[in-house]
């Protein structure tokens, strides 16, 4: 990405693969699909896409890519936010205010 960071998920469907134990190490043997399940807001990092591994159930967060040239698909992000999906006691902001 142009800001020097990296993306761990597809910019269109927001899915990822469970390949890392630590960011970038590719040392995880799971290799299952990481499904986007929610969007959370972090006060310092901004919007985070929450993934849940379809193989082992691990939950991870990754910063949303909002670069105007290489950003995540906004329609997909908004659809995920509108879904109001609860994730292990967490909820996105829209559902929290219902």
N, CA, C and O atoms as a printed pandas DataFrame, in Angstrom:
     atom_number atom_name residue_name chain_id  residue_number  x_coord  y_coord  z_coord
0              1         N          UNK        A               1    0.840   -1.176    0.000
1              2        CA          UNK        A               1    0.000    0.000    0.000
2              3         C          UNK        A               1    0.886    1.240    0.000
3              4         O          UNK        A               1    2.051    1.177    0.393
4              5         N          UNK        A               2    0.349    2.334   -0.428
5              6        CA          UNK        A               2    1.166    3.532   -0.586
6              7         C          UNK        A               2    1.652    4.115    0.734
7              8         O          UNK        A               2    2.649    4.837    0.745
8              9         N          UNK        A               3    0.983    3.828    1.847
9             10        CA          UNK        A               3    1.418    4.393    3.129
10            11         C          UNK        A               3    2.431    3.504    3.845
11            12         O          UNK        A               3    2.800    3.786    4.984
12            13         N          UNK        A               4    2.886    2.433    3.192
13            14        CA          UNK        A               4    3.896    1.559    3.779
14            15         C          UNK        A               4    3.343    0.419    4.603
15            16         O          UNK        A               4    4.100   -0.454    5.028
16            17         N          UNK        A               5    2.041    0.401    4.841
17            18        CA          UNK        A               5    1.454   -0.703    5.600
18            19         C          UNK        A               5    1.081   -1.822    4.639
19            20         O          UNK        A               5    1.271   -1.699    3.428
20            21         N          UNK        A               6    0.553   -2.902    5.177
21            22        CA          UNK        A               6    0.135   -4.001    4.319
22            23         C          UNK        A               6   -1.291   -4.392    4.664
23            24         O          UNK        A               6   -1.798   -4.063    5.737
24            25         N          UNK        A               7   -1.922   -5.088    3.754
25            26        CA          UNK        A               7   -3.288   -5.553    3.932
26            27         C          UNK        A               7   -3.240   -7.075    4.027
27            28         O          UNK        A               7   -2.519   -7.719    3.265
28            29         N          UNK        A               8   -3.998   -7.652    4.950
29            30        CA          UNK        A               8   -4.001   -9.105    5.080
30            31         C          UNK        A               8   -5.265   -9.719    4.497
31            32         O          UNK        A               8   -5.531  -10.900    4.719
32            33         N          UNK        A               9   -6.050   -8.942    3.755
33            34        CA          UNK        A               9   -7.322   -9.435    3.248
34            35         C          UNK        A               9   -7.571   -8.895    1.841
35            36         O          UNK        A               9   -6.947   -7.926    1.408
36            37         N          UNK        A              10   -8.495   -9.544    1.144
37            38        CA          UNK        A              10   -8.889   -9.108   -0.192
38            39         C          UNK        A              10   -9.627   -7.776   -0.086
39            40         O          UNK        A              10  -10.511   -7.618    0.756
40            41         N          UNK        A              11   -9.267   -6.831   -0.930
41            42        CA          UNK        A              11   -9.890   -5.505   -0.868
42            43         C          UNK        A              11  -11.338   -5.516   -1.363
43            44         O          UNK        A              11  -12.079   -4.568   -1.105
44            45         N          UNK        A              12  -11.749   -6.559   -2.061
45            46        CA          UNK        A              12  -13.110   -6.619   -2.607
46            47         C          UNK        A              12  -14.070   -7.382   -1.700
47            48         O          UNK        A              12  -15.143   -6.874   -1.374
48            49         N          UNK        A              13  -13.699   -8.598   -1.287
49            50        CA          UNK        A              13  -14.611   -9.418   -0.475
50            51         C          UNK        A              13  -14.264   -9.384    1.011
51            52         O          UNK        A              13  -15.047   -9.855    1.835
52            53         N          UNK        A              14  -13.108   -8.838    1.363
53            54        CA          UNK        A              14  -12.604   -8.677    2.736
54            55         C          UNK        A              14  -12.201   -9.986    3.404
55            56         O          UNK        A              14  -11.828   -9.970    4.577
56            57         N          UNK        A              15  -12.259  -11.116    2.708
57            58        CA          UNK        A              15  -11.821  -12.393    3.271
58            59         C          UNK        A              15  -10.294  -12.458    3.298
59            60         O          UNK        A              15   -9.615  -11.713    2.592
60            61         N          UNK        A              16   -9.777  -13.350    4.113
61            62        CA          UNK        A              16   -8.342  -13.528    4.277
62            63         C          UNK        A              16   -8.066  -15.019    4.453
63            64         O          UNK        A              16   -8.993  -15.829    4.463
64            65         N          UNK        A              17   -6.805  -15.374    4.589
65            66        CA          UNK        A              17   -6.411  -16.745    4.924
66            67         C          UNK        A              17   -5.670  -16.726    6.247
67            68         O          UNK        A              17   -4.923  -15.789    6.527
68            69         N          UNK        A              18   -5.869  -17.744    7.058
69            70        CA          UNK        A              18   -5.231  -17.826    8.368
70            71         C          UNK        A              18   -3.833  -18.420    8.194
71            72         O          UNK        A              18   -3.637  -19.625    8.351
72            73         N          UNK        A              19   -2.872  -17.566    7.869
73            74        CA          UNK        A              19   -1.518  -18.027    7.564
74            75         C          UNK        A              19   -0.458  -17.542    8.549
75            76         O          UNK        A              19    0.637  -18.103    8.588
76            77         N          UNK        A              20   -0.752  -16.520    9.340
77            78        CA          UNK        A              20    0.254  -15.929   10.235
78            79         C          UNK        A              20   -0.005  -16.252   11.698
79            80         O          UNK        A              20   -1.149  -16.299   12.149
80            81         N          UNK        A              21    1.084  -16.473   12.432
81            82        CA          UNK        A              21    1.026  -16.493   13.893
82            83         C          UNK        A              21    1.297  -15.084   14.399
83            84         O          UNK        A              21    0.615  -14.589   15.296
84            85         N          UNK        A              22    2.300  -14.450   13.811
85            86        CA          UNK        A              22    2.604  -13.034   14.018
86            87         C          UNK        A              22    2.520  -12.382   12.643
87            88         O          UNK        A              22    2.832  -13.034   11.646
88            89         N          UNK        A              23    2.113  -11.125   12.556
89            90        CA          UNK        A              23    1.925  -10.500   11.250
90            91         C          UNK        A              23    3.115  -10.692   10.304
91            92         O          UNK        A              23    4.245  -10.312   10.609
92            93         N          UNK        A              24    2.820  -11.298    9.144
93            94        CA          UNK        A              24    3.813  -11.471    8.098
94            95         C          UNK        A              24    4.684  -12.706    8.176
95            96         O          UNK        A              24    5.484  -12.936    7.269
96            97         N          UNK        A              25    4.562  -13.529    9.240
97            98        CA          UNK        A              25    5.495  -14.656    9.376
98            99         C          UNK        A              25    5.110  -15.900    8.573
99           100         O          UNK        A              25    5.965  -16.753    8.338
100          101         N          UNK        A              26    3.867  -16.029    8.150
101          102        CA          UNK        A              26    3.364  -17.177    7.376
102          103         C          UNK        A              26    3.649  -18.513    8.060
103          104         O          UNK        A              26    3.857  -19.521    7.384
104          105         N          UNK        A              27    3.660  -18.531    9.396
105          106        CA          UNK        A              27    4.033  -19.719   10.168
106          107         C          UNK        A              27    2.837  -20.520   10.683
107          108         O          UNK        A              27    3.033  -21.528   11.363
108          109         N          UNK        A              28    1.615  -20.107   10.381
109          110        CA          UNK        A              28    0.451  -20.823   10.888
110          111         C          UNK        A              28    0.088  -21.965    9.947
111          112         O          UNK        A              28   -0.012  -21.767    8.737
112          113         N          UNK        A              29   -0.106  -23.145   10.494
113          114        CA          UNK        A              29   -0.460  -24.312    9.690
114          115         C          UNK        A              29   -1.953  -24.402    9.392
115          116         O          UNK        A              29   -2.358  -25.250    8.596
116          117         N          UNK        A              30   -2.775  -23.571    9.995
117          118        CA          UNK        A              30   -4.233  -23.648    9.831
118          119         C          UNK        A              30   -4.632  -23.474    8.363
119          120         O          UNK        A              30   -5.279  -24.351    7.791
120          121         N          UNK        A              31   -4.259  -22.371    7.764
121          122        CA          UNK        A              31   -4.493  -22.059    6.351
122          123         C          UNK        A              31   -5.966  -21.977    5.948
123          124         O          UNK        A              31   -6.268  -21.962    4.754
124          125         N          UNK        A              32   -6.883  -21.925    6.902
125          126        CA          UNK        A              32   -8.315  -21.865    6.587
126          127         C          UNK        A              32   -8.725  -20.443    6.209
127          128         O          UNK        A              32   -7.962  -19.492    6.381
128          129         N          UNK        A              33   -9.930  -20.321    5.697
129          130        CA          UNK        A              33  -10.491  -19.033    5.314
130          131         C          UNK        A              33  -10.828  -18.215    6.554
131          132         O          UNK        A              33  -11.412  -18.725    7.510
132          133         N          UNK        A              34  -10.452  -16.943    6.525
133          134        CA          UNK        A              34  -10.815  -15.993    7.575
134          135         C          UNK        A              34  -11.973  -15.158    7.030
135          136         O          UNK        A              34  -11.798  -14.394    6.080
136          137         N          UNK        A              35  -13.144  -15.303    7.625
137          138        CA          UNK        A              35  -14.352  -14.624    7.161
138          139         C          UNK        A              35  -14.533  -13.290    7.893
139          140         O          UNK        A              35  -14.398  -13.239    9.115
140          141         N          UNK        A              36  -14.837  -12.207    7.160
141          142        CA          UNK        A              36  -15.127  -10.936    7.839
142          143         C          UNK        A              36  -16.473  -11.055    8.547
143          144         O          UNK        A              36  -17.472  -11.440    7.939
144          145         N          UNK        A              37  -16.493  -10.721    9.836
145          146        CA          UNK        A              37  -17.722  -10.901   10.611
146          147         C          UNK        A              37  -18.238   -9.615   11.237
147          148         O          UNK        A              37  -19.397   -9.562   11.648
148          149         N          UNK        A              38  -17.420   -8.588   11.320
149          150        CA          UNK        A              38  -17.847   -7.343   11.953
150          151         C          UNK        A              38  -16.852   -6.241   11.626
151          152         O          UNK        A              38  -15.760   -6.492   11.117
152          153         N          UNK        A              39  -17.254   -5.028   11.927
153          154        CA          UNK        A              39  -16.367   -3.868   11.855
154          155         C          UNK        A              39  -16.424   -3.204   13.221
155          156         O          UNK        A              39  -17.502   -2.926   13.745
156          157         N          UNK        A              40  -15.253   -2.954   13.790
157          158        CA          UNK        A              40  -15.164   -2.281   15.084
158          159         C          UNK        A              40  -14.381   -0.989   14.903
159          160         O          UNK        A              40  -13.583   -0.866   13.974
160          161         N          UNK        A              41  -14.605   -0.035   15.783
161          162        CA          UNK        A              41  -13.835    1.200   15.740
162          163         C          UNK        A              41  -12.880    1.233   16.922
163          164         O          UNK        A              41  -13.290    1.049   18.068
164          165         N          UNK        A              42  -11.612    1.466   16.639
165          166        CA          UNK        A              42  -10.567    1.583   17.655
166          167         C          UNK        A              42  -10.170    3.052   17.710
167          168         O          UNK        A              42   -9.928    3.666   16.671
168          169         N          UNK        A              43  -10.101    3.619   18.906
169          170        CA          UNK        A              43   -9.854    5.060   19.032
170          171         C          UNK        A              43   -8.527    5.503   18.421
171          172         O          UNK        A              43   -8.428    6.626   17.928
172          173         N          UNK        A              44   -7.515    4.655   18.443
173          174        CA          UNK        A              44   -6.210    5.034   17.892
174          175         C          UNK        A              44   -5.986    4.525   16.468
175          176         O          UNK        A              44   -5.273    5.163   15.694
176          177         N          UNK        A              45   -6.585    3.384   16.114
177          178        CA          UNK        A              45   -6.305    2.759   14.820
178          179         C          UNK        A              45   -7.397    2.973   13.785
179          180         O          UNK        A              45   -7.197    2.663   12.610
180          181         N          UNK        A              46   -8.532    3.489   14.187
181          182        CA          UNK        A              46   -9.628    3.688   13.250
182          183         C          UNK        A              46  -10.475    2.435   13.113
183          184         O          UNK        A              46  -10.568    1.626   14.036
184          185         N          UNK        A              47  -11.095    2.286   11.941
185          186        CA          UNK        A              47  -11.976    1.139   11.723
186          187         C          UNK        A              47  -11.162   -0.123   11.491
187          188         O          UNK        A              47  -10.171   -0.125   10.761
188          189         N          UNK        A              48  -11.608   -1.199   12.133
189          190        CA          UNK        A              48  -10.926   -2.492   12.070
190          191         C          UNK        A              48  -11.907   -3.533   11.542
191          192         O          UNK        A              48  -13.051   -3.600   11.992
192          193         N          UNK        A              49  -11.458   -4.343   10.590
193          194        CA          UNK        A              49  -12.260   -5.459   10.106
194          195         C          UNK        A              49  -11.968   -6.647   11.011
195          196         O          UNK        A              49  -10.811   -7.016   11.212
196          197         N          UNK        A              50  -13.018   -7.238   11.550
197          198        CA          UNK        A              50  -12.890   -8.390   12.440
198          199         C          UNK        A              50  -13.087   -9.648   11.602
199          200         O          UNK        A              50  -14.078   -9.782   10.884
200          201         N          UNK        A              51  -12.128  -10.569   11.703
201          202        CA          UNK        A              51  -12.204  -11.845   10.992
202          203         C          UNK        A              51  -12.339  -12.985   11.995
203          204         O          UNK        A              51  -11.798  -12.925   13.099
204          205         N          UNK        A              52  -13.070  -14.025   11.594
205          206        CA          UNK        A              52  -13.174  -15.254   12.380
206          207         C          UNK        A              52  -12.736  -16.392   11.461
207          208         O          UNK        A              52  -13.246  -16.529   10.349
208          209         N          UNK        A              53  -11.780  -17.214   11.935
209          210        CA          UNK        A              53  -11.267  -18.332   11.146
210          211         C          UNK        A              53  -12.322  -19.432   11.053
211          212         O          UNK        A              53  -12.886  -19.850   12.065
212          213         N          UNK        A              54  -12.583  -19.896    9.833
213          214        CA          UNK        A              54  -13.561  -20.959    9.626
214          215         C          UNK        A              54  -13.007  -22.321   10.006
215          216         O          UNK        A              54  -13.760  -23.290   10.102
216          217         N          UNK        A              55  -11.695  -22.411   10.223
217          218        CA          UNK        A              55  -11.080  -23.678   10.604
218          219         C          UNK        A              55  -10.947  -23.849   12.099
219          220         O          UNK        A              55  -11.420  -24.836   12.663
220          221         N          UNK        A              56  -10.302  -22.887   12.746
221          222        CA          UNK        A              56   -9.999  -23.037   14.178
222          223         C          UNK        A              56  -10.755  -22.056   15.069
223          224         O          UNK        A              56  -10.688  -22.166   16.293
224          225         N          UNK        A              57  -11.474  -21.098   14.479
225          226        CA          UNK        A              57  -12.273  -20.167   15.261
226          227         C          UNK        A              57  -11.539  -18.949   15.787
227          228         O          UNK        A              57  -12.143  -18.125   16.474
228          229         N          UNK        A              58  -10.261  -18.809   15.488
229          230        CA          UNK        A              58   -9.496  -17.649   15.950
230          231         C          UNK        A              58  -10.132  -16.358   15.444
231          232         O          UNK        A              58  -10.593  -16.289   14.305
232          233         N          UNK        A              59  -10.152  -15.348   16.290
233          234        CA          UNK        A              59  -10.697  -14.031   15.954
234          235         C          UNK        A              59   -9.537  -13.048   15.865
235          236         O          UNK        A              59   -8.717  -12.974   16.781
236          237         N          UNK        A              60   -9.457  -12.288   14.763
237          238        CA          UNK        A              60   -8.407  -11.287   14.588
238          239         C          UNK        A              60   -9.026   -9.988   14.085
239          240         O          UNK        A              60  -10.155   -9.968   13.594
240          241         N          UNK        A              61   -8.266   -8.907   14.216
241          242        CA          UNK        A              61   -8.679   -7.606   13.682
242          243         C          UNK        A              61   -7.557   -7.063   12.813
243          244         O          UNK        A              61   -6.378   -7.253   13.111
244          245         N          UNK        A              62   -7.936   -6.386   11.737
245          246        CA          UNK        A              62   -6.966   -5.732   10.875
246          247         C          UNK        A              62   -7.527   -4.385   10.460
247          248         O          UNK        A              62   -8.713   -4.250   10.158
248          249         N          UNK        A              63   -6.664   -3.406   10.451
249          250        CA          UNK        A              63   -7.063   -2.044   10.103
250          251         C          UNK        A              63   -7.682   -2.000    8.707
251          252         O          UNK        A              63   -7.171   -2.616    7.772
252          253         N          UNK        A              64   -8.768   -1.278    8.581
253          254        CA          UNK        A              64   -9.401   -1.094    7.286
254          255         C          UNK        A              64   -8.495   -0.233    6.412
255          256         O          UNK        A              64   -7.957    0.775    6.872
256          257         N          UNK        A              65   -8.328   -0.628    5.164
257          258        CA          UNK        A              65   -7.516    0.148    4.227
258          259         C          UNK        A              65   -8.403    1.221    3.609
259          260         O          UNK        A              65   -9.317    0.914    2.843
260          261         N          UNK        A              66   -8.130    2.483    3.945
261          262        CA          UNK        A              66   -8.968    3.572    3.440
262          263         C          UNK        A              66   -8.234    4.475    2.454
263          264         O          UNK        A              66   -8.674    5.593    2.185
264          265         N          UNK        A              67   -7.125    3.993    1.920
265          266        CA          UNK        A              67   -6.377    4.742    0.915
266          267         C          UNK        A              67   -7.268    4.960   -0.313
267          268         O          UNK        A              67   -7.913    4.013   -0.763
268          269         N          UNK        A              68   -7.324    6.173   -0.865
269          270        CA          UNK        A              68   -8.222    6.432   -1.994
270          271         C          UNK        A              68   -7.885    5.632   -3.254
271          272         O          UNK        A              68   -8.756    5.437   -4.103
272          273         N          UNK        A              69   -6.651    5.169   -3.393
273          274        CA          UNK        A              69   -6.253    4.422   -4.586
274          275         C          UNK        A              69   -6.247    2.916   -4.360
275          276         O          UNK        A              69   -6.386    2.155   -5.318
276          277         N          UNK        A              70   -6.090    2.471   -3.129
277          278        CA          UNK        A              70   -5.988    1.041   -2.832
278          279         C          UNK        A              70   -6.866    0.639   -1.651
279          280         O          UNK        A              70   -6.548   -0.313   -0.938
280          281         N          UNK        A              71   -7.936    1.337   -1.445
281          282        CA          UNK        A              71   -8.770    1.097   -0.272
282          283         C          UNK        A              71   -9.637   -0.147   -0.382
283          284         O          UNK        A              71   -9.816   -0.713   -1.461
284          285         N          UNK        A              72  -10.173   -0.557    0.769
285          286        CA          UNK        A              72  -11.123   -1.661    0.800
286          287         C          UNK        A              72  -12.425   -1.213    0.148
287          288         O          UNK        A              72  -12.761   -0.029    0.170
288          289         N          UNK        A              73  -13.157   -2.160   -0.432
289          290        CA          UNK        A              73  -14.420   -1.873   -1.094
290          291         C          UNK        A              73  -15.416   -1.323   -0.073
291          292         O          UNK        A              73  -15.865   -2.046    0.817
292          293         N          UNK        A              74  -15.754   -0.061   -0.205
293          294        CA          UNK        A              74  -16.604    0.608    0.778
294          295         C          UNK        A              74  -18.002   -0.009    0.843
295          296         O          UNK        A              74  -18.584   -0.095    1.924
296          297         N          UNK        A              75  -18.545   -0.437   -0.288
297          298        CA          UNK        A              75  -19.868   -1.071   -0.273
298          299         C          UNK        A              75  -19.853   -2.350    0.559
299          300         O          UNK        A              75  -20.802   -2.622    1.294
300          301         N          UNK        A              76  -18.784   -3.136    0.448
301          302        CA          UNK        A              76  -18.665   -4.370    1.224
302          303         C          UNK        A              76  -18.506   -4.060    2.706
303          304         O          UNK        A              76  -19.105   -4.728    3.549
304          305         N          UNK        A              77  -17.702   -3.051    3.028
305          306        CA          UNK        A              77  -17.521   -2.651    4.428
306          307         C          UNK        A              77  -18.846   -2.173    5.012
307          308         O          UNK        A              77  -19.202   -2.556    6.126
308          309         N          UNK        A              78  -19.577   -1.342    4.274
309          310        CA          UNK        A              78  -20.860   -0.834    4.763
310          311         C          UNK        A              78  -21.879   -1.956    4.946
311          312         O          UNK        A              78  -22.642   -1.944    5.912
312          313         N          UNK        A              79  -21.901   -2.923    4.033
313          314        CA          UNK        A              79  -22.816   -4.063    4.179
314          315         C          UNK        A              79  -22.484   -4.856    5.436
315          316         O          UNK        A              79  -23.385   -5.304    6.145
316          317         N          UNK        A              80  -21.204   -5.029    5.712
317          318        CA          UNK        A              80  -20.784   -5.735    6.921
318          319         C          UNK        A              80  -21.205   -4.951    8.162
319          320         O          UNK        A              80  -21.655   -5.543    9.143
320          321         N          UNK        A              81  -21.063   -3.645    8.129
321          322        CA          UNK        A              81  -21.473   -2.812    9.263
322          323         C          UNK        A              81  -22.993   -2.857    9.467
323          324         O          UNK        A              81  -23.469   -2.892   10.601
324          325         N          UNK        A              82  -23.745   -2.856    8.366
325          326        CA          UNK        A              82  -25.211   -2.896    8.461
326          327         C          UNK        A              82  -25.719   -4.231    8.978
327          328         O          UNK        A              82  -26.817   -4.303    9.531
328          329         N          UNK        A              83  -24.936   -5.288    8.805
329          330        CA          UNK        A              83  -25.401   -6.616    9.222
330          331         C          UNK        A              83  -25.618   -6.683   10.727
331          332         O          UNK        A              83  -26.397   -7.510   11.200
332          333         N          UNK        A              84  -24.933   -5.815   11.497
333          334        CA          UNK        A              84  -25.119   -5.781   12.939
334          335         C          UNK        A              84  -24.716   -7.070   13.615
335          336         O          UNK        A              84  -25.253   -7.404   14.671
336          337         N          UNK        A              85  -23.790   -7.796   13.039
337          338        CA          UNK        A              85  -23.381   -9.105   13.546
338          339         C          UNK        A              85  -22.672   -8.998   14.890
339          340         O          UNK        A              85  -21.713   -8.238   15.031
340          341         N          UNK        A              86  -23.139   -9.755   15.874
341          342        CA          UNK        A              86  -22.452   -9.847   17.162
342          343         C          UNK        A              86  -21.266  -10.788   17.005
343          344         O          UNK        A              86  -21.382  -11.815   16.336
344          345         N          UNK        A              87  -20.155  -10.465   17.595
345          346        CA          UNK        A              87  -18.967  -11.319   17.507
346          347         C          UNK        A              87  -18.356  -11.474   18.880
347          348         O          UNK        A              87  -17.676  -10.569   19.365
348          349         N          UNK        A              88  -18.587  -12.602   19.508
349          350        CA          UNK        A              88  -17.986  -12.949   20.805
350          351         C          UNK        A              88  -18.104  -11.812   21.813
351          352         O          UNK        A              88  -17.121  -11.412   22.436
352          353         N          UNK        A              89  -19.313  -11.305   21.962
353          354        CA          UNK        A              89  -19.527  -10.240   22.928
354          355         C          UNK        A              89  -19.260   -8.854   22.382
355          356         O          UNK        A              89  -19.509   -7.857   23.059
356          357         N          UNK        A              90  -18.757   -8.784   21.166
357          358        CA          UNK        A              90  -18.487   -7.491   20.539
358          359         C          UNK        A              90  -19.613   -7.211   19.560
359          360         O          UNK        A              90  -20.264   -8.138   19.078
360          361         N          UNK        A              91  -19.841   -5.984   19.275
361          362        CA          UNK        A              91  -20.860   -5.599   18.318
362          363         C          UNK        A              91  -20.370   -4.366   17.576
363          364         O          UNK        A              91  -19.543   -3.612   18.088
364          365         N          UNK        A              92  -20.881   -4.166   16.375
365          366        CA          UNK        A              92  -20.456   -2.945   15.697
366          367         C          UNK        A              92  -21.212   -1.765   16.282
367          368         O          UNK        A              92  -22.185   -1.952   17.012
368          369         N          UNK        A              93  -20.780   -0.563   15.973
369          370        CA          UNK        A              93  -21.322    0.647   16.597
370          371         C          UNK        A              93  -22.811    0.820   16.303
371          372         O          UNK        A              93  -23.559    1.258   17.178
372          373         N          UNK        A              94  -23.248    0.492   15.117
373          374        CA          UNK        A              94  -24.649    0.691   14.751
374          375         C          UNK        A              94  -25.559   -0.124   15.655
375          376         O          UNK        A              94  -26.547    0.400   16.168
376          377         N          UNK        A              95  -25.249   -1.374   15.856
377          378        CA          UNK        A              95  -26.098   -2.206   16.687
378          379         C          UNK        A              95  -25.997   -1.813   18.155
379          380         O          UNK        A              95  -26.973   -1.943   18.893
380          381         N          UNK        A              96  -24.852   -1.343   18.582
381          382        CA          UNK        A              96  -24.669   -0.980   19.982
382          383         C          UNK        A              96  -25.589    0.167   20.387
383          384         O          UNK        A              96  -25.917    0.312   21.565
384          385         N          UNK        A              97  -26.005    0.977   19.429
385          386        CA          UNK        A              97  -26.832    2.136   19.741
386          387         C          UNK        A              97  -28.317    1.890   19.521
387          388         O          UNK        A              97  -29.101    2.837   19.569
388          389         N          UNK        A              98  -28.723    0.665   19.285
389          390        CA          UNK        A              98  -30.146    0.349   19.099
390          391         C          UNK        A              98  -30.862    0.330   20.407
391          392         O          UNK        A              98  -32.067    0.081   20.447
